[in-house]
Amino acid sequence: MYFPPMETERLNLVNVSRKHTNFILKHFSDSRVCEFLYDEEDLENYDQAHALVEWFANPEEKGYNRWVVESKEMGGIPVGTCGFHMWDRQNRMAEIGYDLYPDFWGKGLMKEALVACINSGFQNMGLNRIHAYVAVENQRSSDLLKRLGFTCEGIFRDKHYYQGSYYDHYTYSLLRREW
């Protein structure tokens, strides 16, 4: 299994399912969550959230996933998401993505979730390289990746064209031998 459910001290990571549609709508319609996500417009309605949930359905078949990060301390409520996409099986690398609801920022939850996610990527997917792109203005995300041992490789200039502007992103990587 490439994308198994996982458990950490304070979190459960489960694959997105239809039961998460309302959370996905709330989460990805919040301007604070989406502030640096320049690849998609914020969600505006339930149908868009449902379509996103369906896009993440059947991750084992599709080769990309999104885990919903649920807080055990809060009775299993969803607090964010993380997962892998752009999986290049031949070269054994994938891009990691993540987001956390603002009420839970600064508590170490995403770091805890990403440790499990990264471990799964190296063990279950057989990755050698995990990379991430971070908007240059998103200092919190850059700091998190550095704390996890990622190396900043430089700037991917004009990576996203969003609402009439281009946005630069840092490119980060973590190799299996560095983990």
N, C-alpha and C positions, 0 to 999 in steps of 0.2 A: 504494500500500500504506500503510495507516494505522499498522500496528504491525510494522515490519520488524525483523529481527534487527539488532543494533548491536554495534559494537566500540569500546572505548576503550583507553587505554594499558594498563590492567591487567585489563580485564574484557571478557567477552562477555555480551550481554543477548540471551536467546533466549526465545521464547514457551514457556509451560508446555506440556509434553507428558507422555504416559504414562510416559516414562522418568524423570520427576522425582517420581513418586508417593512413593517412599521418602523422598526429601528433604523433600517437602511434609509428610509425616507427622512426621518428626523435627523440622522447623522449627516447625510450628504446633501441636506438642504440648509445646514447651519453654515453661515459664512465664515465662522471661525475655523471650523474643520476644513473647509474647502479653500481657505485663503491662498494656499500655495499649490493647489492642485490645478495646474494650468492645462490639463489635458482633457477635461470635461466640464461642461456647464453644471452648476449646482442643480440638484433635483428639485422639481417644482410640484410633482404630484405622485399619487400612489402608483399609477401606471408606469411611470419612469422607474420607480423603485422596484416594482415587480419585474420589469424588463432586466434590470441590473441583477436581481436575484437569479433570474433564469439564466443569465449570461454566466453566472458563477456555478450553476448547477452541474452535476456530474464531473467534478474536477478530475477524477481518475481517468476518464475518457479524453477530456480536453487538454490535460497537461498544464493547467493553471488553476489556481484556487484563491480563495479568500476565507480565512478563518475569522469568525466573529469571536472577539475577545470578551469573555464573560467574567464578571467579578464574583468570586465565591463569597466574599465578605458582604456583598450587597444582594445576596440571594439569587445570584446567577444573571443579574441584569447585564445586557450588552454595554460595553464601554468603548469599543473601538473595533478595528479590523486590521489584519495583516495577512500577507500571503505572497505567493510567487507568480510571476508571469514572464513572458518572453523567454521561455525555457528552451535553450539551445542544447539538445541532448547530445549531439555530436561533440560539441566542445565542452560539455558538462558545466554550463553556467546558466544562471537565471537572474532576473531582476526581482528584488524584494521591494514591497510597498507596505505602507502602514499609515494609520491615522487613529487618533484618540479623541474622544469627546472632551471638550475643554474643562468640564467639571473635574476631570481626573488627571489633568496635566500636573507634572511635578511630583508624582507619587511613586515613580519607578515602575509603573505598571507596563508601559510599552517596552522598557528594557527587559523586563521579565518575560514578556510575550515573545520578543524578538530572539532571546536566547533559545527558547524552545523552537521557534521557527527556523533559526539558523541551524541548530542541531539536526532538525528534521531534514533540512535541505542537504546537508552533507551526508547524513546517514541514509535517508529513505530515497532521495532523488539521485544520490551519487554525485552531487555537485563538487566541482573543484573551485569554482569562483561564484561568489554572490556579489552583484553590484546594485547600486542604488543611485538614483538621481534626486538631488535636493535643490529646490529653488534657492538662488544665492541669498535671498532675504530671509530664509528660514533657518535662523541660527540655532533654534532648539533642536531641530532635526539633525543638523550637522554635528552638534555637540553629542547627541545620542549615538550617532554612528561612530564617532571618534572614541567614545567610552566603550563601545563594543569591539574596538580594534580595527575598524575600517580605515583604509588609507584614502585620502583625497588625491585623485589622479589629475585633477585640473578642472577646467570649466568647459562644459559643452555649450558653446555659444548658440544663442537663438534656438534652443531646443524645442520650445513650444510657442506656437502662435495662438494667442488667446485674446479674444475681444479686441482685436485690432493692434495688438502689441506682441513683440517677441520677448521671450524670457530666457535668460541664461540659467543653467543649472550646474552645480558641482556634480562631478561623477566620483563616486566612492566605490571601493572594492574590498572584499575580504576573501582571502584564499584559504582553502582547507588547511594548509600547513601552518597558517597564522592563527588558526582557531585552537 
